[in-house]
């Protein structure tokens, strides 16, 4: 159960700006999609990333206090895939 004083907050960033936060999202994706859901995705160590995780990919990360609990990525349309 979360600490009663914890609040949700979001961070929109790129891997270049905040590599630690984005790496945490890659680890969360591996735990959720590969370990829990059993999807056959390519992983490196404890992280899942794919061809859409480029330097310009925007990541919206959701935290509950200090813990990353979710997020999504947005891929810019003004850059090549």
Secondary structure, DSSP 8 states (H G I E B T S, - for coil): ---TT--EEEEEE-TTT-HHHHHHHHHHHIIIIIIIT-----EETTEE--TT--TT-EEEEEEETTEEEEEEEE--SSS--
